[in-house]
Amino acid sequence: MQMDEPGNLTFKELTAADIPAIENFCAKCAELGYENNSSLASMKFSTAVFFGAFDNDDIISLAGVHKLPEVNDRAWRCLFRGAQLPGYTPTWSMDIFKSGIHFSQLLYRQIKLIQELEPNAEFYISTNVKSDTGAKSSRLNDIMMPRIEKMGIWNLHLADFILYTVPQNLWKINVPMYMEARERWLAGGNCKD
């Protein structure tokens, strides 16, 4: 897959050739206490297709996409094991496209890749329902996801869905609405696709 260059970052599908950069990213995540991203094993790297954001040769953000047979045979879980290093959030905002690389760049690439493979695919994002550790997924669940749901970009599909022994909410992405909102954001000169 060709790399794009919005701003100073590049984005691409990760391959075995990227393992040294991924391991370096994992080491930084371990230092930060990001347990789900502290190693290739904890990321479950072999179970998903991952996309990454690079600052020069360093991965600063990544997230995976994988089949979700627990829902149905067309379901795909996006932004799996998503993590981003501090200092790379474009801006603090309730606008998902301004506040994070995952929603503006990686989710888009995940959807496009899977649609090429499976045109009738359905896409979902899971968020932790409760977290004693203050995980961003829990804050995402409580604040951002319900707000964006009102815009029609996704809807709560299953509440308290158990996945990997963790209670999560499962949000179904309205792909046409997401793409339309992203196009408006791009048209505002926020970055080039």
Secondary structure in CASP SS format (residue, H / E / C, confidence):
PFRMAT SS
TARGET T0000
AUTHOR 0000-0000-0000
METHOD secondary structure of the structure
MODEL  1
M C 1.00
Q C 1.00
M C 1.00
D E 1.00
E C 1.00
P C 1.00
G C 1.00
N C 1.00
L E 1.00
T E 1.00
F E 1.00
K E 1.00
E E 1.00
L C 1.00
T C 1.00
A H 1.00
A H 1.00
D H 1.00
I H 1.00
P H 1.00
A H 1.00
I H 1.00
E H 1.00
N H 1.00
F H 1.00
C H 1.00
A H 1.00
K H 1.00
C H 1.00
A H 1.00
E H 1.00
L H 1.00
G C 1.00
Y C 1.00
E H 1.00
N H 1.00
N H 1.00
S C 1.00
S C 1.00
L H 1.00
A H 1.00
S H 1.00
M H 1.00
K C 1.00
F H 1.00
S H 1.00
T H 1.00
A C 1.00
V E 1.00
F E 1.00
F E 1.00
G E 1.00
A E 1.00
F E 1.00
D E 1.00
N C 1.00
D C 1.00
D E 1.00
I E 1.00
I E 1.00
S E 1.00
L E 1.00
A E 1.00
G E 1.00
V E 1.00
H E 1.00
K E 1.00
L C 1.00
P C 1.00
E C 1.00
V C 1.00
N C 1.00
D C 1.00
R C 1.00
A E 1.00
W E 1.00
R E 1.00
C E 1.00
L E 1.00
F E 1.00
R E 1.00
G E 1.00
A E 1.00
Q E 1.00
L C 1.00
P C 1.00
G C 1.00
Y C 1.00
T C 1.00
P C 1.00
T C 1.00
W C 1.00
S C 1.00
M C 1.00
D C 1.00
I H 1.00
F H 1.00
K H 1.00
S H 1.00
G C 1.00
I H 1.00
H H 1.00
F H 1.00
S H 1.00
Q H 1.00
L H 1.00
L H 1.00
Y H 1.00
R H 1.00
Q H 1.00
I H 1.00
K H 1.00
L H 1.00
I H 1.00
Q H 1.00
E H 1.00
L H 1.00
E C 1.00
P C 1.00
N C 1.00
A C 1.00
E E 1.00
F E 1.00
Y E 1.00
I E 1.00
S E 1.00
T E 1.00
N E 1.00
V C 1.00
K C 1.00
S C 1.00
D C 1.00
T C 1.00
G C 1.00
A C 1.00
K H 1.00
S H 1.00
S H 1.00
R H 1.00
L H 1.00
N H 1.00
D H 1.00
I H 1.00
M H 1.00
M H 1.00
P H 1.00
R H 1.00
I H 1.00
E H 1.00
K C 1.00
M C 1.00
G C 1.00
I C 1.00
W E 1.00
N E 1.00
L E 1.00
H E 1.00
L E 1.00
A E 1.00
D E 1.00
F E 1.00
I E 1.00
L E 1.00
Y C 1.00
T C 1.00
V E 1.00
P E 1.00
Q E 1.00
N E 1.00
L E 1.00
W E 1.00
K E 1.00
I E 1.00
N C 1.00
V H 1.00
P H 1.00
M H 1.00
Y H 1.00
M H 1.00
E H 1.00
A H 1.00
R H 1.00
E H 1.00
R H 1.00
W H 1.00
L H 1.00
A H 1.00
G C 1.00
G C 1.00
N C 1.00
C C 1.00
K C 1.00
D C 1.00
END
